[in-house]
């Protein structure tokens, strides 16, 4: 919400948020890997659903992040 109200996102801030979202996506891959390779690895369904929901919320940001990778390099969020 803060990024939308300021409209223009600094380069370092956009990279930080992108890496946070990438961390969440890789964490989901970690869950999948551990559930197949560790016998007693179990979580509650709430943990999985909230983790997937949080990662899906980053998808909108990922879209604008990759569009902003132009020569001028400014990331602008829609109003």
Order of alpha helices (4+ residues) and beta strands (2+ residues): alpha-beta-alpha-alpha-beta
